[in-house]
Amino acid sequence: MRVILKLSIGMLKQGLEKEKILRLIDEKLELDHKYDDGSILGSMCTEPLEFGREIYLKYLSKNLGDPGLFQGTANLEKEIVSELGELFGEKNVIGTLTTGGSEANLIAMRIAKKLRPDIKKPEVVVPISAHISFDKAADLLDIKLRKARLLENYELDLNHYKKLINEKTCGVIGVAGTTSLGLIDPIENIGDLIEGKNIYFHVDAAFGGFVLPFLKYLKYDIEPWDFSVKTVSSITADPHKMGLGVIPTGGFLVRNSQILQKTGFEIPYLAGGNFKHFHIVGTRPGGTVISFWAIMKYLGLNGYINIVKRCMEKTHFLSKKIAELGGVRLAVQPKMNVVGITTENGESICKIDEELRKKNWMLGKFQDFNLIRVVVMPHVKKEHLTLFIEDLKKIIKKIGLA
Ligand SMILES: Cc1ncc(COP(=O)(O)O)c(C=O)c1O
């Protein structure tokens, strides 16, 4: 019997000229929103620093999945981890850059489970405002998530959180910079709840990690959220959010270096030799690491402080304008560069979101909390916010909210 193989029909038999390909890409990407046109108001990512982009392009083939082959790159990663550890209150941490906050949170959840083999059906307590990556991790790792409620003011209901901790709890999560409102959970209080209980405590500062330390330098009143809280075991902090790193660059830091030996994956066959790592992925970019090392060196502390300062100035500008509008109000007074907007009298926020999208404004919508939110990233300019407010005012009038 003859078997007829049908060749792929999507792929061209003969390749195209580069010019033609570039034109095609331009045409096809016209559908994409651009950071600098101002329409992206609800993203926690932004344009990476230009210098970081240049460096990244130079080192695309570096593979930290085999660090023995790229020891120079691996050393730069160690330097980054140590500098970030110091920024977060503990220089002698270990850690790694990841593909993003989701991978970092997945790693943390896995560690929490691994460290408590005595618990048959492990549970992790999270605030209900925690990022969806914890649901994904719980699903993948067969961990039961216990979700703590929020109070009316969107802050964590610590009493409810406490009730969810029991003998099956292997880990607890606090968020420093929630996805919806940029709020900071009471990390010290959560720490008190687990003190002496052999429970792993992970803080998700995917967004806040590159905001909160700089707000402190700007004399904002920031409650302790990092390794300065002695019960905190690990932290997620993402360079590709407010760190201005290229996508994908996340970060995961652990206080206790023994944890890698206890829970890391051993990879026995690599060309560069044996090593242990926390990662879910195998092959992973070294270019993002080198690029972020360069970005940190280039910006320095003052560079980051200035970026955060400017974002906060625009945050205050937007907050003031929202507070002056009728029909909507600020969900909370912003703690960082995240502005949540809800309706004044409890009407659904969905219609406003729908109308804003028709006018090309892309915000985040959090239906459970009945709010939309603007993340005032470096690409968001004051003139964009002014135009946004004008449109929002018209929409409020059109749908009869004010
Ligand atoms: C608090 C928080 N944690 C984790 C994540 C997930 O990060 P990533 O999208 O890089 O996986 C996000 C994303 O917005 C976040 O806001």
The ligand as an SDF file (V2000), in Angstrom:
LIG
                    3D

 16 16  0  0  0  0  0  0  0  0999 V2000
    0.8700   40.5660   41.2990 C   0  0  0  0  0  0  0  0  0  0  0  0
    1.1600   39.7680   40.0640 C   0  0  0  0  0  0  0  0  0  0  0  0
    1.7660   38.5760   40.1830 N   0  0  0  0  0  0  0  0  0  0  0  0
    2.0730   37.8210   39.1260 C   0  0  0  0  0  0  0  0  0  0  0  0
    1.7750   38.2480   37.8490 C   0  0  0  0  0  0  0  0  0  0  0  0
    2.1000   37.3680   36.6650 C   0  0  0  0  0  0  0  0  0  0  0  0
    3.1610   37.8810   35.9540 O   0  0  0  0  0  0  0  0  0  0  0  0
    3.4810   37.3840   34.4730 P   0  0  0  0  0  0  0  0  0  0  0  0
    2.3680   37.8990   33.6240 O   0  0  0  0  0  0  0  0  0  0  0  0
    4.7970   38.0110   34.2060 O   0  0  0  0  0  0  0  0  0  0  0  0
    3.5440   35.9050   34.4840 O   0  0  0  0  0  0  0  0  0  0  0  0
    1.1440   39.4870   37.6650 C   0  0  0  0  0  0  0  0  0  0  0  0
    0.8190   39.9770   36.3330 C   0  0  0  0  0  0  0  0  0  0  0  0
    0.2820   41.0190   36.1270 O   0  0  0  0  0  0  0  0  0  0  0  0
    0.8320   40.2650   38.8080 C   0  0  0  0  0  0  0  0  0  0  0  0
    0.2100   41.4450   38.7110 O   0  0  0  0  0  0  0  0  0  0  0  0
  1  2  1  0
  2  3  1  0
  2 15  2  0
  3  4  2  0
  4  5  1  0
  5  6  1  0
  5 12  2  0
  6  7  1  0
  7  8  1  0
  8  9  2  0
  8 10  1  0
  8 11  1  0
 12 13  1  0
 12 15  1  0
 13 14  2  0
 15 16  1  0
M  END
$$$$
